[in-house]
Amino acid sequence: MKKNFRNGPGAEGEEPLEDGLEPNEVELPEDLDPELVEAAIRAGEEAAADDLKKDAGKLKEERDRLLAELAETQDEALTAQAKADEAEARYQRLQADWDNFRKRTAQERVAERERAAEGVIEALLPAVDDLERAIEHAEAAEGEAAQGLAEGVSAVRAKILAVFEKNGVRVIDPLGEPFDALESQAVGTLEDPEAYADTVTAVLRLGYAMGGKVIRPAMVQVSVGGPTRPASKD
């Protein structure tokens, strides 16, 4: 009679089954050597263990390969980020250079316009001086014709000075003020013990300034021999 065993030849404490086979049961001949069966089982287990080791080795290699690829990808990402940062820095420098160029160009254009206007003003000053002398002579003369001439020339001078003012030109007329060497040129003196020393007593020719720059200093006469002007409280 053949004996049936569950999961191999009669394990200790396990009774053989006489009748039908159940799942996972193996039908063994009665004359089969249990040692051979045990050896076969061990061989199967060792083969399975070898297969598991091989599979584990393959998985480890795959893991190592993926980790290497990940490290390489991270290095590439860091390199790309460094290049992006460098490009951003170059862009910022270029933007700053462009802003500086634009501001410098705008300032140069303003300066060019000021120099051009300054040149026109300087060219007109002798004509304005002539108008002022004509006004003085006409006012000194008698008769209605002379007075009418003085008024007409004065109107022309006023129009020219209005254009000057519109373009930022300031007339320097320091009569009665302390002498300022930055805006006036002293060409004569007047002995006056009652007036403060270095007071402008006469303006022989008006001066003009534009944009904080003196185009032409005023020609003046200053007092000498008088008391020293007290220091300003300001």
Contacts in CASP RR format, 6 or more apart in sequence:
PFRMAT RR
TARGET T0000
AUTHOR 0000-0000-0000
METHOD contacts of the structure
MODEL  1
MKKNFRNGPGAEGEEPLEDGLEPNEVELPEDLDPELVEAAIRAGEEAAAD
DLKKDAGKLKEERDRLLAELAETQDEALTAQAKADEAEARYQRLQADWDN
FRKRTAQERVAERERAAEGVIEALLPAVDDLERAIEHAEAAEGEAAQGLA
EGVSAVRAKILAVFEKNGVRVIDPLGEPFDALESQAVGTLEDPEAYADTV
TAVLRLGYAMGGKVIRPAMVQVSVGGPTRPASKD
1 18 0 8 1.000
1 30 0 8 1.000
2 27 0 8 1.000
2 28 0 8 1.000
2 29 0 8 1.000
2 30 0 8 1.000
3 16 0 8 1.000
3 17 0 8 1.000
3 28 0 8 1.000
3 30 0 8 1.000
4 16 0 8 1.000
4 17 0 8 1.000
4 18 0 8 1.000
4 20 0 8 1.000
4 21 0 8 1.000
4 25 0 8 1.000
4 26 0 8 1.000
4 27 0 8 1.000
4 28 0 8 1.000
5 11 0 8 1.000
5 14 0 8 1.000
5 16 0 8 1.000
5 17 0 8 1.000
5 25 0 8 1.000
5 26 0 8 1.000
5 28 0 8 1.000
6 14 0 8 1.000
6 17 0 8 1.000
6 22 0 8 1.000
6 24 0 8 1.000
6 25 0 8 1.000
7 24 0 8 1.000
7 25 0 8 1.000
7 26 0 8 1.000
8 26 0 8 1.000
8 28 0 8 1.000
8 37 0 8 1.000
8 41 0 8 1.000
9 28 0 8 1.000
9 32 0 8 1.000
9 34 0 8 1.000
9 37 0 8 1.000
9 38 0 8 1.000
10 16 0 8 1.000
10 34 0 8 1.000
17 25 0 8 1.000
21 27 0 8 1.000
28 37 0 8 1.000
114 210 0 8 1.000
114 211 0 8 1.000
117 167 0 8 1.000
117 210 0 8 1.000
118 210 0 8 1.000
118 213 0 8 1.000
118 215 0 8 1.000
121 164 0 8 1.000
121 167 0 8 1.000
121 169 0 8 1.000
121 208 0 8 1.000
121 210 0 8 1.000
121 215 0 8 1.000
122 215 0 8 1.000
122 216 0 8 1.000
124 160 0 8 1.000
125 208 0 8 1.000
125 215 0 8 1.000
125 216 0 8 1.000
127 160 0 8 1.000
128 157 0 8 1.000
128 160 0 8 1.000
128 161 0 8 1.000
129 205 0 8 1.000
131 153 0 8 1.000
131 156 0 8 1.000
131 157 0 8 1.000
131 160 0 8 1.000
132 157 0 8 1.000
132 206 0 8 1.000
134 149 0 8 1.000
134 150 0 8 1.000
134 153 0 8 1.000
135 150 0 8 1.000
135 153 0 8 1.000
135 154 0 8 1.000
135 157 0 8 1.000
138 146 0 8 1.000
138 147 0 8 1.000
138 148 0 8 1.000
138 149 0 8 1.000
138 150 0 8 1.000
138 153 0 8 1.000
139 146 0 8 1.000
139 147 0 8 1.000
139 150 0 8 1.000
161 171 0 8 1.000
164 171 0 8 1.000
164 208 0 8 1.000
167 210 0 8 1.000
168 210 0 8 1.000
168 211 0 8 1.000
169 208 0 8 1.000
169 209 0 8 1.000
169 210 0 8 1.000
169 215 0 8 1.000
170 208 0 8 1.000
170 209 0 8 1.000
170 210 0 8 1.000
171 206 0 8 1.000
171 207 0 8 1.000
171 208 0 8 1.000
172 183 0 8 1.000
172 184 0 8 1.000
172 206 0 8 1.000
172 207 0 8 1.000
172 208 0 8 1.000
172 209 0 8 1.000
172 214 0 8 1.000
172 217 0 8 1.000
172 218 0 8 1.000
173 203 0 8 1.000
173 206 0 8 1.000
173 207 0 8 1.000
173 218 0 8 1.000
174 180 0 8 1.000
174 183 0 8 1.000
174 184 0 8 1.000
174 200 0 8 1.000
174 203 0 8 1.000
174 218 0 8 1.000
174 220 0 8 1.000
175 200 0 8 1.000
175 201 0 8 1.000
175 202 0 8 1.000
175 203 0 8 1.000
176 199 0 8 1.000
176 200 0 8 1.000
176 201 0 8 1.000
177 199 0 8 1.000
177 200 0 8 1.000
178 196 0 8 1.000
178 198 0 8 1.000
178 199 0 8 1.000
178 200 0 8 1.000
178 229 0 8 1.000
179 186 0 8 1.000
179 198 0 8 1.000
179 199 0 8 1.000
179 200 0 8 1.000
179 220 0 8 1.000
179 222 0 8 1.000
182 214 0 8 1.000
183 207 0 8 1.000
183 209 0 8 1.000
183 214 0 8 1.000
183 217 0 8 1.000
183 218 0 8 1.000
184 200 0 8 1.000
184 207 0 8 1.000
184 217 0 8 1.000
184 218 0 8 1.000
184 219 0 8 1.000
184 220 0 8 1.000
185 217 0 8 1.000
185 218 0 8 1.000
185 219 0 8 1.000
185 220 0 8 1.000
186 220 0 8 1.000
186 221 0 8 1.000
186 222 0 8 1.000
187 204 0 8 1.000
187 219 0 8 1.000
187 220 0 8 1.000
187 221 0 8 1.000
188 220 0 8 1.000
188 221 0 8 1.000
188 222 0 8 1.000
189 221 0 8 1.000
189 222 0 8 1.000
189 223 0 8 1.000
189 224 0 8 1.000
190 201 0 8 1.000
190 202 0 8 1.000
190 221 0 8 1.000
190 222 0 8 1.000
190 223 0 8 1.000
190 224 0 8 1.000
191 223 0 8 1.000
191 224 0 8 1.000
191 225 0 8 1.000
192 199 0 8 1.000
192 201 0 8 1.000
192 223 0 8 1.000
192 224 0 8 1.000
192 225 0 8 1.000
192 226 0 8 1.000
193 225 0 8 1.000
193 226 0 8 1.000
194 226 0 8 1.000
195 201 0 8 1.000
195 223 0 8 1.000
195 226 0 8 1.000
196 223 0 8 1.000
196 226 0 8 1.000
196 227 0 8 1.000
196 228 0 8 1.000
196 229 0 8 1.000
197 223 0 8 1.000
197 224 0 8 1.000
197 225 0 8 1.000
197 226 0 8 1.000
197 227 0 8 1.000
197 228 0 8 1.000
197 229 0 8 1.000
198 222 0 8 1.000
198 223 0 8 1.000
198 224 0 8 1.000
198 229 0 8 1.000
199 222 0 8 1.000
199 223 0 8 1.000
199 229 0 8 1.000
200 220 0 8 1.000
200 221 0 8 1.000
200 222 0 8 1.000
201 220 0 8 1.000
201 221 0 8 1.000
201 222 0 8 1.000
201 223 0 8 1.000
202 220 0 8 1.000
202 221 0 8 1.000
203 218 0 8 1.000
203 219 0 8 1.000
203 220 0 8 1.000
203 221 0 8 1.000
204 219 0 8 1.000
204 220 0 8 1.000
204 221 0 8 1.000
205 218 0 8 1.000
205 219 0 8 1.000
206 218 0 8 1.000
207 214 0 8 1.000
207 215 0 8 1.000
207 216 0 8 1.000
207 217 0 8 1.000
207 218 0 8 1.000
207 219 0 8 1.000
208 214 0 8 1.000
208 215 0 8 1.000
208 216 0 8 1.000
209 215 0 8 1.000
END
